[in-house]
Amino acid sequence: MALTHANDTTFDTMIGNGITLVDFWASWCGPCRMFGPIFEAVSEKLPDVNFVKFEIDESNRRTPAKYGIRSIPSVLAFKNGELVEARSGLMDEDTVIDWIKELQNGNS
């Protein structure tokens, strides 16, 4: 599945089916800009997982507040709409892929 973008209005409908990873980021965040291409590369390798980017800005504050996002980049993993795990900070491609495999095998 292609990488998609969410906001406060569309977020809940985008995390409802299967495994979804959501990257909370901001354009002014250096580590976020470094992680973006990694997140996108993994999304191309694993089409059976939903990858969503959520830019934190003035108009999109409700969802980050709901999930307690305090640092970025933060990636939240959902299974069928339920939050199962959150990780903060820069991750490399192998780390993200290994995490997804754990989620798919029910180890998270």
C-alpha positions in Angstrom: 0.0 0.0 0.0 1.2 3.5 -0.8 2.4 6.0 1.8 -0.5 8.2 2.7 -0.9 11.5 4.7 -3.3 12.0 7.6 -4.6 14.9 9.6 -6.9 15.2 12.6 -10.0 14.7 10.4 -8.8 11.6 8.5 -6.7 9.9 11.1 -9.2 7.4 12.6 -10.3 6.1 9.2 -6.7 5.6 8.1 -5.7 3.3 11.0 -8.7 1.0 11.1 -7.6 -2.0 9.0 -4.6 -4.3 9.5 -1.2 -3.1 10.7 -0.6 0.6 10.3 2.5 2.6 11.2 2.1 6.3 11.7 5.1 8.6 11.5 4.4 11.8 13.5 6.8 14.5 12.2 7.3 18.2 11.4 9.0 19.9 8.5 11.3 21.9 10.9 12.6 18.7 12.6 16.0 17.5 11.4 15.7 13.9 12.5 12.2 13.8 11.0 13.6 14.8 7.6 16.2 12.1 7.9 13.7 9.5 8.9 11.1 10.4 6.1 13.0 8.7 3.3 13.6 5.6 5.4 9.9 5.3 6.3 9.0 5.7 2.6 11.5 3.1 1.5 10.1 0.6 3.9 6.6 1.4 2.8 7.6 0.4 -0.8 9.1 -2.9 0.4 6.1 -3.9 2.5 2.9 -3.2 0.6 0.7 -5.3 3.0 1.3 -2.7 5.8 -0.3 0.7 5.9 2.2 3.6 6.2 0.8 7.0 7.3 2.6 10.3 7.8 1.1 12.8 10.2 2.6 16.3 10.2 2.3 18.0 13.5 1.3 21.6 12.9 -1.0 24.3 14.2 -4.1 22.8 12.5 -3.3 19.2 13.6 -3.0 19.2 17.4 -5.9 16.9 18.5 -4.4 13.6 17.4 -0.9 14.1 18.7 -2.4 15.2 22.1 -4.6 12.2 22.2 -1.6 9.8 21.8 0.7 11.8 24.0 3.2 12.7 21.3 6.0 14.6 23.1 8.9 14.1 20.8 9.3 13.6 17.1 9.9 11.6 15.1 7.5 9.2 16.8 6.1 6.1 15.1 2.9 4.5 16.5 1.9 1.0 15.5 -1.8 0.1 15.2 -3.5 -3.2 14.6 -7.1 -2.8 13.4 -7.3 0.7 14.9 -5.9 -0.3 18.3 -2.5 1.2 19.4 -0.1 -1.6 20.2 3.3 0.1 20.4 5.0 3.5 20.1 8.7 4.2 19.4 10.4 7.6 19.3 13.6 8.7 17.7 15.4 8.0 14.5 15.4 4.4 13.3 17.2 2.8 10.4 15.4 0.7 7.7 16.4 -2.7 9.2 15.0 -1.7 12.7 11.7 -0.6 11.1 11.4 -3.8 9.1 12.3 -6.0 12.1 9.6 -4.2 14.2 7.0 -4.8 11.6 7.9 -8.5 11.5 7.4 -8.6 15.3 4.0 -6.9 14.9 3.0 -9.4 12.1 4.0 -12.3 14.3 2.1 -11.0 17.3 5.1 -10.4 19.4 4.2 -6.8 20.2 
